[in-house]
Amino acid sequence: MDPAAVQTAAEALPRTIRVQIITPPAGLTRSGQKQLVKDVAAIMADICGDPTQSKRTWVLLTEAAEGGWGIAGTAFGARSSLRSLPRRRSRVGRLADRRS
């Protein structure tokens, strides 16, 4: 296999970036999914300082099974509420704000 076709995390400048975002079931609409993928790819290109990086950024959207996810050490299910958690902007959210 051609070594140029292989990507490893050991390379100083990875050619492909993979970002996985896990949400509660039905946490995003289809239009929300599309916008999130677009925004994350653009943010990664900004972070890398390479406008072409967005074409090599994979964004994996995963819906956690009901009851199969948690935040801050707390497992959530059908009757759980995120409202009890303190609100904090993620790094991606803060970077997105800077781009605006």
Secondary structure, 3 states (H helix, E strand, C coil): CCHHHCCCCCCCCCCCEEEEEEECCCCCCHHHHHHHHHHHHHHHHHHHCCHHHHHHEEEEEEECCCCCEEECCEEECCCCCHHHCCCCCCHHHHHHHHHC
